[in-house]
Each structure stands twice: as C-alpha cells, then as structure tokens.
Amino acid sequence: MALGTLGIGEQINGVNLGNWLVLEKWMKPGIFAASGEADEIWLHRATESAELEALLTRHRDTYITEADFRNIAAHGCNLVRIPVPYFIFGDVSGHPGCIEYLDRAFDWAERTGLKILIDLHTVPGSQNGFDNGGLTGVVRWHHSPRAVAYALDVLTRLAKRYRDRAALFGIEVLNEPIDWLTYATSSSSRQAKDSFEARRSGPIPMVFLKRFYRESYRRLRPILAENQAIVFHDGFRLGRWRDWFVREGMRGVMLDTHIYLVMAEHFPLFRMIPDRWLMGWYRLFVRWNERRIHRAARYTPVIVGEWCVANNLVNRTPSARNAVYREVAAMQRKAWSASAGQIYWSYQLRGNRAFLPTIDPQSDTSRLDPWDLTHVWHAGWMAWGAQGIFGDAKLPSSGKMATLTESLRRQTASSWQVDAAE
C-alpha cells in the first residue's frame, strides 16, 4: 500500500522511472533510429532543433503519465526515483529542458500518495561514460570546475523548487560516479564517438567524490527539511564509506548502492560454473552483498537504488524461465528488505514492445522482460516465497564454495586497494 507519509526512517518499496527524462538507447532504440547515435547528447547534437523538440515532446508526453503513477501505487510501491538530466531547466543551448514534466510528476505523486526521489543522473562531461550518463565513453566532468559548479547549481535549484512539495522524499546528488575498477573493465569507456572530447577521461577519485558530496550537503541541508533525505551513490565502492558521513556530521543522509545479478556473471569463474550450481552462485552473490549492506548500514542507512531480476541462467535453462525469475526475485527481495529500501530498475521499456523488431528484426524482446517491472508484474515473477527450481538452490561443495568466495573477496579487496591509491 502506498505510504504518503513516507519518511527517511520508513521502508522504501520503489521503482525507477528510467528513460523518461534521461534517455537510454537500449530502453527505447526507436527514438534514436533516425540519427543512429549511441547516447542522448549525440542525439541532441545530430538532430535539428525543431525536430528534436518535437521528438522529445512526443516521448516525454507519453512515456510516463498519471495513469502510470496510479498503477505504481496500486501495485504497492510508495516511491518513484526519477532520473533527471543536468539540462533539466532548459538553460543549456541545444538541449531542451524538461522541468515542467518533473512538476507534473509531483502533482501526480501527491494525488496518488507516492514520494519522489529526484536523481541527478547526468552532469556536463559525464561522471561515468555510460549511456545513462548521457555521453558514452567520456568521463571528464570532474576535471572542469565550471561543470562541477553547474551541477551544484542545478541541485540547489531543484531543492529550492521542490522543498515545500509534500511528495519530495529527497534528492540524490549524482548517479553512479565511476570508480577505477569499473572504468577499467567497462567496454563503454572505450566507445567515445569523439576521441578529442574523451581526452583526460578517467575514473572519479574518492578524494574528489568526497569533496563534491561535502559541498552538495553544505548547500542542500539548509534548504531541505530534516525529514527530506540527501542521498549519495556509493560510487561502486560501498565498503569504502564506513563512518565517513557520521564523522562529517551529516544528518538525514542515505547511501545508495546498485546491485544487479549480471554483476555476478562478470567474474571469470562464471562460465565454468555448471547450470545446477548457478542459482547457488547467485545466492552467494546476494548474501555477500547483503552482508556488505549490513556493514555499511551500521553508520548510514543504505538503499538498493537499482536492482532487477535479469540474469543469464534463463538462457541456459529456458524451460525454467518463469521459475528462475520468481526465485531470483524472491531471494533479492528478502535480502534487500534488510536495507532501508529497494527501487527496481525500471518501470517499463518502450511503450510499444512491437517496435523493437522494426529496428532489429533479429532482436529477442524477451531478454528485455526482466528490466520492465510492468512485465514482471504481469508475468507473476515478483511472487513471494517462490520455490527453488533446484530444490534449495543447491550450493557447490565446500571446496568449490571456498574458491568462489575467495574470488569475490579478491575482487572487492583489489577495488579498495586501487581506490586507496587515488
């Protein structure tokens, strides 16, 4: 049931409104079809202004509506996380703003009893080089004092605009600033369209990130009410924060971490794991992250701000598709319930699924299903207490388990060591 009075201390059960105000090509490739560009910034650059305005207006008017807010509330959610771009106010040349849509979202949320977490998803020059950062292969934001100041100004303006709105849960100051390990292993870091623009790209150092977070807090806390949260993404280094926010004297703050099962599939051992052990591998990964959340939450409330049921086990065992999705949903819901809340990515992918094959006739739309919460609901995958398709999701032998656990430990340790050297 929707909790219109949701506050910092109450459990979040939310969903992201991805691809509405910040475009991600994989979520709706049709909007990029004419330009062929890979990300939103290049879409804007490649499209004539009047055409771009019309294209974005059609998308923004229809992708999310008040009916969606009613649907979200009816399914038991109490919060929506809304990614917004740095050009939201419409004062960046060549990039149509969208502040009026966020205004509408607050009206809809207040009529349906939902809370809103505003999420600054992009910044000038990008903070991660992902398509969700607006500019693939470029991570230069932190090298530009002007770009950093602009991001802080946008956050301040958002806080002042919505601080008196009943639906405001809080503001997340920056989505997914990239760390060294993620940057080094991400293919998108090598996919910049303009190599000159990408010069000096690199991960966001912990020292810089702390400085930005400190300044964001200094600006936002006097504006927002004590029960309105200031949320900080962990920068893919959850274990590094420890008691930092406490030592800084920050009040009403939360730490956001993003956890996807596909992350567990990036370990070298994954391809060698037999099918019968894969669910056990997922359980190990989820339990490991649950423990990490518990450790971090000793100091600062933690939310799992992005997660979903997508996994590759369904490709190995297609006949068990529904059972696999139900099981991974149940294990994650149970684990993340120990945090301050969980926010699914994402509410929907493209309004018309039939459109994808017109762009790519060989496309398999089923691979997108787990990223679309409306489909997850329709398919019944979010059921509680789903039985394991492998009985109790049999784990590997103790020796094999020790090897898998050590692999996880080493990757985490190496991430911390590299970070500490920045």
N, C-alpha and C positions, 0 to 999 in steps of 0.2 A: 504494500500500500504506500502511496506517495506520502512523504512526510514534509509538509510545507514549512515546518519549523526546524528543519534540519540544521544543526549547528556543528561546530568543529568536533564536539565530543560524540556525535551520533554516527552510526554505521552508514557508510555510503554504499549504495547499490545503483550504479550509474552506467551510462553509455556515452560514448563519444559521437559527436556529430561530425565525423570526418568527411572531407571532400565537399563540404558545403561552402564555406567561406575561404578555405585554403584547398586548392585543387591538388589531387594526386592522380597522375595519369592512369595508373593501374586500376583505380577505382571507377573511372569513367573515361575510357580512352576515346570515346566518340567526340568529346569536346576538343580533343587535340588532333582530330583526324585531318582537318584541312591544312593545318600548319605543319604537322609531323614533328612538332617539338617535343622534348622529353620532360619539361617541367613548366611550372606556371610563369616564371619570369620570362623565359624564352617565348612562351605562348603570347604573352603581352607584347614583347618586342617585335614579334613576327606578324602581328595582326593589326590591320588598320584600325584606328581608334574608334570610329563609329561601329564598325563590325564587332570589335572586341566588347564594346559597351553592350551591344545587343546580345552577344553570345553569353556574357556573364550574367546579364539581367535575366535571360530566359532560364539559365541554370539556377541562379540563386532564388528566383521566384518559385520554382517548382521542386527543387531537390529536397527541401525541408519546409514543411508548412505547419500550421497549428494542429492539423489532424495528426501529424507525427508526434507532437508533444502529448496529445491526448492518448495516443497509442502507447507511448513510452510510459506514461503514468499508469495506464490501465494494466500494464504488464508488471507492475510492482517496483519500477525504478523510482528513485527520489532525486536524482541529479543528472544533468547533462553537462558534459565537458565540451566546450565549443572552441575549437582551434580558430584563431584569427590571425590575419597577416599584419605585418608592420605597416602596410599602407591602408589600413582599415579606415582612417579618417579622410582618405581621398586627397591628401595633400602631397602625394609623390607623383610627379609627372609620368604619364604613361601607364599608370596602374590605378584603375577605377576602384574607389573605396567601397566599403560595404557596411558602414556604421549603422545605417538605417535597418539593416537586417538583424543586427545584434539588438537594436532597440525593440524590434518586433519579437525577438526571442524572449526578451524579458517580459513583455506583455503576455505572451503565450504561457510562459513558465508560471507567472503569477496567477493565471486563470486555471492552471492545471495542478498547482501545488508542487511544482518542481523547483529545484535550486539549480543555479548555473555556476559552473567554474569556468571563468574566462581563461583561455590558454594562449599566450603569445607564442604562436607556432613557427613564425619566421622572423628574421631580422635582416637588415641590409647586409649583403655579403655572405649570408648563411652561417649558421652555427654548427652545421653537421654535414653538408654536402649531399644530403639525401634529397629525393624529390619532395619529401614532405617539408624540407627546409626551403623550398622554392627554387633552388638553384643547384642543380646536380653537379657534383664534383668540385664545388667551390666552398672553402671554409676560411673566409678572410675577415669576418665581422669583427673578431677580437683584435685585429690589427689596426682598426680605424676608430680613433677616439670619437670622431663625428658620428659614426654608425652606432657606437655604444651609447652615446648621449641621446641619439634619436630613439633608440629602444627604450631607454629610461623615460623619455618624454611621453612616448606612447603609453607606457604603463601608468604613468601619473595621470594622464588624461582619461584613461579608462577608469581608473579608481575614482576620480572626481565625478565622472559622468554617472557611475552606477552605484556609488556608495550608499545612496538613500533608497535603492530598489530592494524590495523585500526578497526578491529571488536571488540576490547575489550571495553565493556561498563563499567565493573568494577569487583570487587572481593567481594564476601560475605564471611566473615571470619569464620563463623560457623553456621551450620544449627540446629535449634531447640534445643538449650541447655535447659534442662528441669527445670521447677520450682517446688516448693513444692507441690502445689495442683495437678498439672498434674501427678507428680510422685506418689502421694498418691492414685490417682484414676485410674491409668493405670494398666491394668492386666499384661502388658509385664514386669513391674518392678518386678514381682514375677515368671518370667519364665526362669531364668538363667539355662543353662544346667549344669554349674559347680558352685556350691554354694560357693566354696572356692574362685573362681575368682570374684564372686559377692560381697565378703565381703567389707564392708565400702562403698557400693554403696549408693548413695543418690542424692538429687537434687542439682543443681548448684546454690550456693548462689549469690545473687545480688552483694554483695561486690566483690566476685571473678570475676564474669562476667564483671563488670565494669573495673576491673584491667586488664583482658585479652583484652577487647576491646580497652582500652587505649594504651596498648603495641602494639596491632595489628596496630592501627592507626599510632603510632610513627614509626613503621617500614615501613608501606606501603606508607604513604603520600609522603615521599621524592622520592620514586621510580615512582609512578604513576603520570600522568599528572593531572592538576587541573580538567579537564573535565572527568576524569575516576573515577567512584564512588567507595567508600568503603562502603559496605553495612553490617549492623548489624541486626541480627534477634532479635526480641523483647524478646525472651526467655519466651514466653507465658505470658508476663506482659506488654502489650503495654502502659497502663496508668502510669506505674512507671517511665518512662524515662523523661517525661516532657521536661525541658530545659537542661538536662544534657549534651548533645552533644554541645550545644551552650556554656555553662559555661566552657566546656573543650577546647573551641576554635577550634573545629574540623571543617574543611572545606571539601566540596564535599562528604558529607556522606548522607546515606539514612537508614531508618529504615524499616525492612521487618516484616510483620505480616502475619500469615497463618490463614485463616478463612474458615471453612467448615460447611455446614448446619448440618452435622451429629453431630457437637458440640452442636447444639441447641436441639438435641434429647437425650442428656445425662442428662438433667435436670429431676429431679424426676417427675415433673408435666407432662412430655411429654406423657406418656402412658394414662393419664387421659383426654387428650385433644380430643374432638370429631373430626372426619375427616373434618367436614365442617370448623373447626377453624384452621386446621394445616397450611394452606397457610398463614393465618394471623399470626400465631406463627413464621413462617419463616420470614415474612416481619418484624415483631417486632425485631427478632434477627439480621436481616440485617441492619435495621435502627439503632439499638443500636450500632452495630459495625461501621457503617458509622459515627456516632457521635464520637465514640472513635477515629477513624482515623482523623477526623477534629480537635479534641483537640490536638492530638499528632503532627499533621502536622503544627500547629502554630509555632512549633520550628524546626522541622526536616521533610523533605519530607518522606512520607510513601508510600511503595508499598505493594500490596497484592501479596506476592510472591508465594502463593499456594492457590488455590480455585478450586471448580468444582461444577457440578450440582447434584451430588449424594445426595439422600435423601430417607427417608423411606415412604413418602407419596405415592410413586408409588406402594409400596407393599400393601397399604390399598386400593388404587384405581387403580388397574392395567388397567382398561379400559380407564383411562385418562392419561396413561403413557406419551405419546408424549406432550400433553398439559401441564402436570405438569413440565416436563423438560424444555419446552420452557419458561414457566413462571418463574421458579426459575433462569434460565439463564438470562432472561431479567432484573429481579429485582437486581441481583448481578452485572451484567454489568453496570447498571445505577448507583448503589451505589459506586462501586469501581472506576468508572470513575472520581469521585471526588478526588481520591488519585493520586499519581504520576504515577500509573500504576498497571497493573494486569497481573499475569502469571499463566496460567492454569496448573493444575496437572491432567493428564500428557499427553504427546503427543500420546502415544499408550501403550497398554498392549499386550505383546507377539505378535510376528509376525504372528502366526497361532492360531487363537482362537479355532480351532477344536482340538487343542492339549489338552486343559483342561479336557474334558471328558475322555481322555485316562488315566489321573491321578486320577480323581474322577468322576466316571460315574454318580453320583447323582448331579454333580455340575450344577449350573444355571449360564450360562455365561452372561445372561442379566444383572445380578447385577454388572458386571464389565463395562458395556457400558458407564455409565456417567463419568468414570475415564479415558476414552480413547477419546481424542479430535478428532482423525480421525473418530471415530464412531459418535461423537456428530455432526461433520460437515456433515457426510453422512446422518444422520437422520434428519437434519434440526433443531436441538434443539437450536442452537445459534441464532435463528432469533430475530431481534429487534422488539419491540412493540407487543409481543405476548399477546393475550387477556387472562385475568384470567379465569381459568376454573370454578371458583366460583364467576363469575362476577368481582367485585372489590376486590376479595380475602377478603371477609367479616371478619372483626375483631370481637373478642369476645366483650361482653358488657363491659362498663366502669369498673364495679366492678371486673369482671374476668381479664380484661386487667391490672388493678392495681395490682392484685395478681401476674400475670405473670411477669410484670415489676419489682416488688419487688423481685421476685425470682432471676432474672438476676442481680439486684443491689446487693443483699446479697452475691451471689457467687463471684462477682467481688471484693466487699469490703473484703471478707474473704481472697481472694487471696493476696490482698495488705497487709493486716494486718500480715499474716503469713510471707510474703516476708520481711516486715519491721523488723521482729523479728530476721531475719537471721544474 
